[in-house]
């Protein structure tokens, strides 16, 4: 067990270093891998040296119970996330809402580009759809995400009149609440375009926000960052459930 924990700790630290080296993904969440790595290493060393046996039995049992319950919750939530990773909506939706993500000075980040490319593919197959691009400006972004998203889509050939811009939101809940104000039809069918790991939470938030007919449209994501995205999304789902956003 001690060897397993120490190896797991080293893997987490190595992943942290690799994700940090890539940078440019607009979040510091990857530091959690460093924290987990150090915790696993310390746990493994303590186990190897027999220090665990010096901890009172009730604390060990309480800790193990918490770990088991936490693991079960994690697997349950991840199952919900994975269950919506392959959705592609349905043809002839009235609107699609493209959720914002990090916008670099040079244009959309890889994550955001995946979303926009998926929206463009849907538009090509359904040219009557209205596209709502949603996202405000972060402190490390050159302009509101939605403005950059609209520019990208127009460069691909989407006409300006097919694009609606919501450029004030700061998170997924605001994305969907503010975008709803641009949707004229009360019972409009709406597709939510986001990366595969984010579809479950986004569609659940949309339903809670009053969207009557909502579908997920899953864009791909960068494979190497999928562990990071799935872990982050777990915390996002738990947070939004606790705060009543979904």
N, C-alpha and C positions, 0 to 999 in steps of 0.2 A: 504493500500500500504506500509506503514512504517513497519508493522509487516512482510509482505512478503519479503521485502528487507532485513530486519535484519535476518530472518530465512535463506534466501538464502546466506547471508554472512557467517553465522555460518556453514552452510553445506559445503561451499567452503573451509573454514578454517579447518574443520574436515577432509575433503578429502585430503587437503594438508598434514595434519599431518599423515594420514594413508599411503599415497604414500611415504612420506619422511621416515616413519618408515620401510617400506619395503626395500627401498634403492636398490642398486645393479643393477639398470636398466640403468645406464650409462648416465643419463641426469639430469640437474638441472632445466629443464623446469617446473617441478611441482611447483616451487615457484610462478608461475602465479596464482595458486589457492589461495595462501595467499594474493596476491595483490588484486585479484578480491573480495575475502572475506572482506578485509578491506574497499574496495571501497563501496561495497554493504551495509556494516554496517554503514559507515559514511553517505551514502545517506539515509538510513532508519532513522537514528537518526535525520538528518537534516530535513527530511520530517515530522517526528513526532513533532518536536519542532517548526514547521512553518517557518523554515529558508529558505525553498525553495521559499516561496512567496516574500521574500525580494530580490531575484535575478531578474534582469530586464527581462521583458517578452521576448525580442528578443533573449536573451541568452538561456532562457528556450526552446523557439521554435527551435532555432538552435541545441541545445543539443538533443532534442527529435527527430528532423529530422535525425541527425547523428546516433542516436541509432536505428531508424527504418531502415535506409538504411544499416547500418552495420549488423543488424539482417537479412535482406533480403539476403545480400551477403553471410552471414554465412550459411543460410539455403540452398542457391543455391549450394555452394561449397560442403557442407556436403552431399547433394543429389547426386552430382557427385561421391563423395567418396564411398558412400553406394552402388551406382549402380554397382560397380566393386568388391564388397566385396566377391562375391561367385563364381568368375571365376575359372575354373580348366583347362584352356588351351584346347588342343586337343591331341589325341594320335599321337605317332610317330613324335614328334618334333625332329629336328636335334640337337638342343642344349637347355639346360635350364641354366639360369643365376641365381644363388642364391645370393641375396644381403646380405652383411654383417650387423652385429649388434654387440652389446657389447659382448666382449669375457672376461670372468672371468679368474682368475688364475687357477680355477678348471675345466674350460671348457666353452662351450657355455652358454650364458644367456638363460633364458626361452624363450625370444622372438626369439633368434637365433636358439635355438633347434627346435622350432616349424617350422621354415623355412627349416631347414635341414631334419627334419622328413618328411615334405611334399615332398621335393626333392627326398628323398629315396623312398617314396611310388611311385612317378612318375617313378623313375628308375626301380623299380621292375616290373611295368606294361609295361615299354618301355626300355628294357635293352640295346638298341643300342644308346640311347641318350648320348651325351657328356655333362658333368656337369661342368659349369664354376662357381667356388666359388670366390667371389669378396669382398675385404675389406682390407684396410691397418691397421696400428697399431696406436691406439689412445694413448694419454699420460697416460691413466689409464689402459692400457691393456698389458699383458705379452708378446704378440707376435702379428704379423699381424693376423687379423681376418680370412683371407682366409686360412692361414696355419692351424689354429685350426679347421676350417670348413672341410678342406680336411682330417685331422686326424680323425675327428668324423665320416665322411662318410666311410672312409676305415675300421674303427672299426666295422661299421655296415655290411661291406662286399662288398662295392663298390670297384672294382679294380682300382688301381692307374692310369692305362692307360685311364680310363673313366673320369678322373678329370683334369681340367685345372685350374691353379691358377693365379689369378690376385690379388696381395697383396700390391698395391701402392695407391689405391683410398682412399679418405677421406669423400666422400659424395655420394649421389645417382647419381648425374650427372656424377661424375668421375667413379663410379662403372660401369655405362653403357657405357661410352665412352672408358674406358680402356679395358673392357671386349670385346668390339666389335673387338679389335685388335687380339683377340685369336680365333675369328670365321672366318674360312677360306673361307667358301662359301658365295658369295655375296648375294644370295637370300635365305639364310638359314632361316628355320622357328625356332623361338626362343620363349621360355617361360620364363617369369620373375617370379621367386619365391620370394615372400615376404609376410608379414602378411596382412590380409584382408584390414585393413585400409589404407595400403600403395600402393595397386595395381593400383589405378587410376593414381596417380602421377608417379609411376615408369614406367608404360606402355606409358604414354604421353611423358615422358622424353626420353624413348627409341625410340619412333617414331621421335622425334625431332633430335635425335642423328644419325638417318639414318638407323635404323632397318627396313627392308622392310616388314617382316611378323612377328608380335610380338603378344604374347598372355599373359594374366595374369594367374598366378597360385597362388591362395590365400591360405596361411597357416592360421591357427587359431591364435588367440591372447588371452592374459590373460584377462578374462572378467572384473575384477575389475579395470584394467588399461585402459579399452576402452575409458572412457570419456577423460582421459589424452591424449591418442593416437589420438582420433578424433579431439580434440582441437588443438593439436600440428600439426596435418596433415593439418588442415585448413590454418594455417600460412605458412606451407611448400608449399602448392599449390599456395597461393597468391604470395609468394616470387618467386617461380620458374616461374610463369606466368609473373611477372613484369620484371624479369631478362632474359626472353626469353629462358628459358630452356625447355619449353614445349608449 
